Amino acid sequence: MNGFGAIATCVRVCCPSSATMFDICAFTVRSKRQCPTSLSGAGCLVPHSGGMKIDSGEMAAGVTLRPLGVGDAGRLAEAYVVNRGHLAPWEPVRPDSFFTPDGQRERIEGLLRQRDEGAAVPWVFEEAGGRIVGAITLTGITRGPFCSAHLGYWVAADRQGRGLASAAVSRVCGLARDVVGLHRIEASTRVENTGSQRVLEKCGFELIGTAPKYLHINGRWRDSRLFQRILHDEDPALWNAPERR
């Protein structure tokens, strides 16, 4: 997965998207420090990990963070159409079908399959009137000794400029640690994107290298700076042991 924007974070492969700033909500965590094998159902219920659930939550300025669903295809397509110019410099070249309800439905179904396999956790940002104004996703979730994931997000142009990107990234990293049970989150930015690099550093990410021609963005192979945040240093078996839950 990748994400890009004025304050852009990108993470590689899977499901490209863009990143700017959004209003972060309060998450309700029903169970902690479990390493689920699958993620499914309304509210991101994790059926094989003791009923762990990440609820929808209201964000500042009347926006709700909730799990992505197939029923979002039409409104998500509309959001991408409205923000096409805003996102284009930071994303791969999109086929026209990407901006249609059918194209988004196919993409969402793919993400939800990844979610059910324990490989992704996708959410959308929804205004009170039902308009989708962004999304955030953990993708590439890998267990075992790696116990890591990639982070990507995007926010509508008219929801930028509020200085909330760092709060959003920090919150999702907390979920990745305490709910999804991960050790590490990886993110990357284009070399030119110093704003995004400041956000990542503020949120506890460290620069681990530069990757030449890392992603094909806006018609060209672009260099990226790679960042990671270590969420905890414990052995995965100990971190996810029953007594730690």
C-alpha positions in Angstrom: 0.0 0.0 0.0 1.1 3.5 -0.5 -0.2 6.9 0.4 0.8 10.4 -0.6 -0.3 14.0 -0.1 0.6 17.4 1.2 1.5 15.8 4.5 1.9 12.4 2.9 2.7 9.0 4.3 3.1 6.1 1.9 3.5 2.4 2.5 4.3 0.0 -0.2 2.3 -2.3 -2.4 -1.2 -3.9 -1.7 -3.6 -1.0 -1.9 -2.3 2.4 -3.0 -3.8 5.5 -1.3 -2.8 9.0 -0.2 -2.2 10.7 3.0 -2.9 14.2 4.3 -4.5 15.2 7.6 -7.7 14.1 9.3 -9.7 14.5 12.5 -8.9 11.6 14.8 -11.5 10.0 17.0 -11.4 8.1 20.3 -11.2 4.3 19.7 -12.9 1.9 22.1 -10.7 -1.2 22.7 -12.5 -4.2 24.1 -9.4 -6.5 24.3 -5.7 -5.8 24.1 -2.4 -7.3 23.0 -3.8 -10.2 20.9 -2.3 -11.3 17.6 -5.5 -12.2 15.6 -5.4 -14.7 12.8 -8.4 -13.0 11.0 -10.3 -9.7 11.1 -13.9 -9.5 10.0 -17.4 -8.3 10.7 -18.9 -4.9 11.5 -16.8 -3.0 13.9 -13.7 -5.0 12.9 -14.6 -8.0 15.2 -11.7 -10.4 15.4 -13.5 -13.8 15.8 -10.5 -15.9 16.8 -9.0 -13.7 19.5 -11.5 -13.5 22.4 -13.9 -11.0 20.9 -11.5 -8.2 20.4 -13.3 -5.4 18.6 -12.4 -1.9 17.3 -15.5 0.1 17.3 -16.5 3.0 15.1 -15.8 6.3 16.8 -16.7 9.9 16.3 -14.0 12.3 15.3 -13.7 16.0 15.7 -15.7 18.2 13.4 -18.5 15.6 13.1 -16.6 12.9 11.2 -16.8 9.3 12.2 -14.1 6.6 11.7 -15.7 3.3 10.9 -14.8 0.0 9.2 -14.9 0.0 5.4 -17.7 -2.0 3.7 -18.8 -2.9 0.2 -21.7 -0.5 0.6 -19.2 2.4 0.6 -18.3 1.8 -3.1 -20.4 4.6 -4.6 -19.5 7.2 -2.1 -15.9 6.3 -2.1 -15.8 6.6 -5.9 -17.3 10.0 -5.6 -14.7 11.0 -3.0 -11.9 9.9 -5.4 -13.5 11.8 -8.3 -13.7 15.0 -6.2 -10.2 14.7 -5.0 -8.6 13.3 -8.2 -6.5 16.4 -8.8 -5.5 16.7 -5.2 -4.3 13.1 -5.0 -2.8 12.6 -8.4 0.7 14.0 -7.7 1.2 11.5 -4.9 -0.4 8.3 -6.3 0.1 5.8 -9.1 -1.7 6.6 -12.4 -5.2 5.4 -11.9 -7.3 3.7 -14.6 -10.7 5.4 -15.2 -12.4 2.4 -13.8 -10.9 3.2 -10.4 -13.2 6.3 -10.1 -16.4 4.3 -10.7 -18.6 2.5 -8.1 -17.9 -0.9 -9.8 -14.1 -0.2 -9.7 -14.3 0.7 -6.0 -16.5 -2.3 -5.2 -13.9 -4.6 -6.7 -11.1 -2.9 -4.8 -13.1 -3.0 -1.5 -13.9 -6.6 -1.9 -10.2 -7.3 -2.3 -9.4 -5.3 0.9 -12.1 -7.1 2.8 -10.7 -10.5 1.7 -7.3 -9.3 3.0 -9.0 -8.3 6.3 -10.7 -11.7 6.7 -7.3 -13.3 6.1 -5.7 -11.1 8.8 -3.6 -9.2 6.3 -5.3 -5.7 6.5 -7.5 -3.5 8.6 -9.4 -0.8 6.5 -11.5 2.2 7.8 -13.1 5.2 6.2 -13.9 8.7 7.4 -17.6 9.6 7.1 -19.3 12.9 7.7 -22.6 13.1 9.5 -24.4 13.5 6.2 -22.7 10.3 4.8 -20.0 11.8 2.7 -16.7 9.9 2.8 -13.7 12.2 3.3 -10.8 9.9 3.7 -9.6 6.4 4.6 -6.8 4.8 6.7 -5.6 1.2 6.3 -3.1 -1.1 7.9 -1.9 -3.5 5.1 0.7 -6.2 4.6 0.1 -7.5 8.1 2.7 -10.2 8.7 2.9 -12.4 11.8 5.7 -14.6 13.1 9.1 -13.1 13.6 8.3 -10.1 11.4 5.0 -9.0 13.2 4.7 -5.8 11.2 2.4 -3.9 8.8 2.4 -0.9 6.5 0.3 2.2 7.1 -1.4 4.4 4.6 -4.1 7.1 4.6 -5.7 9.9 2.6 -8.0 12.8 3.4 -10.1 15.0 1.3 -8.6 18.4 0.2 -11.3 20.3 2.2 -10.4 18.5 5.4 -6.7 19.4 5.4 -4.8 22.1 7.2 -5.9 21.3 10.8 -2.6 20.0 12.1 -4.0 16.6 13.0 -1.9 14.2 10.9 0.5 13.5 13.8 -2.4 12.7 16.2 -3.9 10.4 13.6 -0.8 8.4 12.9 0.0 8.1 16.6 -3.5 6.8 17.3 -3.4 4.2 14.6 0.1 3.0 15.8 -1.4 2.6 19.2 -4.2 0.4 17.7 -1.6 -1.6 15.8 0.3 -2.3 19.0 -2.5 -2.8 21.5 -5.3 -4.3 19.4 -3.7 -5.9 16.3 -0.7 -7.0 18.3 2.1 -5.8 16.0 5.8 -5.1 16.8 6.5 -2.6 14.0 4.9 -0.2 11.5 6.6 0.8 8.3 5.9 4.0 6.2 7.6 5.8 3.3 7.5 9.2 1.7 8.8 10.6 -1.5 12.2 12.2 -0.8 10.7 15.7 -1.6 8.0 15.3 1.0 9.6 16.9 4.0 6.2 17.7 5.6 5.4 14.1 5.8 8.8 13.2 7.2 8.3 15.7 10.0 4.9 14.1 10.9 6.5 10.7 11.0 9.4 11.8 13.1 7.0 13.6 15.5 5.1 10.3 15.8 8.1 8.3 16.8 9.2 7.0 13.4 12.9 6.9 12.6 14.5 7.1 9.2 16.0 3.8 8.2 17.1 4.5 4.6 16.4 5.8 1.1 15.2 3.5 -1.6 16.0 4.7 -5.2 13.1 4.3 -7.7 11.0 2.7 -5.0 7.4 3.4 -6.3 5.9 4.3 -9.7 4.1 7.5 -8.8 2.4 9.9 -11.2 4.0 8.3 -14.2 7.6 8.0 -12.9 9.7 5.8 -10.6 10.3 7.9 -7.5 12.8 7.7 -4.7 11.4 7.3 -1.3 12.6 7.6 2.3 11.8 4.7 4.5 10.7 5.0 8.1 9.7 2.6 10.8 8.3 2.8 14.3 9.0 0.0 16.8 5.9 -0.5 18.9 7.3 -2.9 21.5 10.4 -5.0 22.0 8.9 -8.1 23.5 9.0 -11.7 22.1 5.8 -12.2 20.0 4.9 -15.3 21.9 5.1 -13.5 25.2 3.4 -10.4 23.9 0.4 -12.5 22.8 0.3 -14.9 25.7 -3.1 -15.3 27.5 -1.8 -13.6 30.7 -1.0 -10.5 28.7 -4.5 -10.0 27.3 
